[in-house]
Amino acid sequence: MNTLQQALNSISGGRVLDVATGNGNFVSALIENLRDYTEIVGIDTNTRALDAAREKFKQDNIRFEPMDATRLGFADASFDTVCVAYSLHHLENLPQAFAETRRVLKPEGCLIVAEMYRDNPTDAQLTHVYLHHWVAAIDTALGISHRETYTRQDILNLISDLNLRDLVCYDYADLAADPKDAQNIKRLDAALDQYCDRAKNFTNALELRARADEIRARLHTVGFHGATTLIATGQK
């Protein structure tokens, strides 16, 4: 049993809300690992990502809606399970988003938080950390909410403010994949090029380009693994 299964397979999801779902990557994890569920609703402000999610998931009981995490358009206590996965570092007003998350979660409902952290990375994971911080700097300059990676303790401190019962934490890292997988490196090379283009008119464009070159060199010599994720589950 892998860590995601350990974290999720005892949870009977019921009606599930995935906050800041993006293109629905965590929805796949929910489908594969929850004990069961009746409906999954994903919300995000990125309509292009939502379109991609709709193309990926055709099930009648899975849907996606454009919505701000700080102003959820759902009634109080209307979900059995709420997830905030890989998006804490993107939420501009995190306290308000958490307040809304608690509001729509039923009493004794389950909250799932998953967030990558930068502590004690392998060499290949450090590539991810460097890349993430570089992208975050460009997004921030463009007015997009994007923080650098948290420490594990940072995430625990944020979760403690939710006053969850029966809190359980897991650390998840997929280190089995080839860190120099050609398709993944090609994808990340393209992402580096895309973000360099976005930053080409910045006053520090040359500095950002030099940093991109360093990350690209590391990507091709050391490789890439995703940073370790803290998965926390608890009850309202």
NUMI-373699 format. One line per 5 residues: for each residue x, y, z of C-alpha. Coordinates in steps of 0.25 Angstrom, whole numbers. Example, Ala and Ser with C-alpha at 12.3 -4.5 7.8 and 13.67 -1.06 7.14 Angstrom:
<nodes>
49,-18,31; 55,-4,29
</nodes>
This chain:
<nodes>
0,0,0; 6,13,-4; 5,26,4; -7,32,-3; -14,19,-1
-11,20,14; -16,34,15; -29,33,7; -34,19,6; -41,19,20
-49,32,16; -63,30,11; -63,43,3; -78,45,1; -80,59,-6
-65,64,-9; -60,78,-12; -47,80,-18; -42,94,-15; -33,101,-26
-34,88,-34; -26,93,-46; -27,83,-57; -32,72,-47; -19,65,-44
-23,62,-29; -37,58,-34; -30,46,-40; -23,42,-27; -37,43,-20
-44,34,-30; -33,24,-29; -31,24,-14; -43,28,-6; -51,17,-1
-63,22,-8; -70,35,-12; -84,40,-18; -79,53,-25; -67,61,-27
-68,76,-30; -55,84,-34; -54,99,-33; -43,108,-38; -42,122,-44
-34,117,-56; -44,114,-66; -34,109,-76; -30,98,-66; -44,95,-63
-47,93,-78; -35,83,-78; -41,76,-65; -54,75,-72; -48,68,-84
-41,58,-75; -53,54,-66; -66,50,-73; -73,44,-61; -87,49,-58
-83,51,-43; -71,59,-46; -72,74,-50; -64,86,-49; -68,101,-47
-61,114,-48; -61,120,-34; -52,127,-24; -47,119,-12; -49,131,-3
-64,133,-7; -70,119,-9; -84,119,-15; -88,107,-6; -97,106,6
-92,104,20; -88,89,23; -91,84,9; -79,75,7; -75,62,14
-60,64,10; -52,76,5; -38,76,-1; -28,87,-3; -17,80,-10
-4,86,-16; -10,100,-15; -7,106,-2; 4,114,-8; -5,119,-19
-17,124,-10; -15,139,-8; -24,140,4; -21,127,11; -28,130,24
-41,134,17; -40,122,8; -38,113,20; -50,120,27; -59,117,14
-53,102,14; -58,100,29; -71,107,26; -76,98,15; -70,85,22
-81,77,30; -78,75,45; -69,63,46; -66,64,31; -52,61,26
-42,72,22; -31,67,13; -19,76,12; -7,73,2; 5,82,0
19,80,-5; 30,84,4; 45,88,3; 51,81,15; 63,70,13
61,68,-2; 69,58,-11; 77,64,-22; 66,62,-32; 56,68,-23
64,80,-21; 63,82,-36; 48,83,-33; 50,93,-22; 59,102,-30
49,102,-42; 37,105,-33; 44,117,-27; 48,122,-40; 34,121,-46
28,127,-33; 37,139,-35; 32,141,-49; 18,139,-46; 18,149,-34
24,159,-44; 13,157,-53; 3,159,-42; -1,144,-40; -1,139,-26
10,129,-25; 18,127,-12; 31,120,-11; 31,105,-5; 27,104,10
35,96,20; 28,84,26; 27,92,39; 21,104,32; 10,95,27
7,88,40; 6,102,46; -4,106,36; -12,93,38; -12,95,53
-20,108,52; -32,99,46; -34,92,60; -36,78,53; -39,66,61
-32,53,59; -21,59,51; -12,49,44; 0,53,35; 7,46,24
19,49,16; 19,45,1; 30,45,-9; 30,37,-22; 44,34,-24
43,22,-33; 42,29,-46; 54,31,-55; 59,45,-51; 64,47,-65
51,42,-72; 53,48,-86; 38,52,-87; 38,59,-74; 51,67,-77
45,71,-90; 32,76,-83; 41,84,-73; 50,89,-83; 37,95,-90
33,101,-77; 46,108,-75; 45,114,-89; 31,118,-87; 34,125,-74
46,132,-80; 38,137,-91; 28,143,-80; 39,150,-73; 47,155,-86
42,170,-83; 46,169,-68; 57,179,-63; 64,166,-58; 61,158,-70
76,154,-72; 77,150,-57; 65,141,-59; 70,135,-72; 83,132,-65
76,125,-54; 68,117,-64; 80,112,-71; 86,107,-57; 73,100,-54
72,94,-68; 87,89,-67; 83,83,-54; 71,77,-60; 79,70,-70
90,65,-61; 83,62,-48; 69,60,-52; 56,63,-46; 47,57,-35
35,64,-29; 37,70,-15; 32,62,-3; 17,65,0; 11,66,14
-3,60,14; -12,63,26; -26,58,29; -35,62,40; -49,64,44
-56,77,46
</nodes>
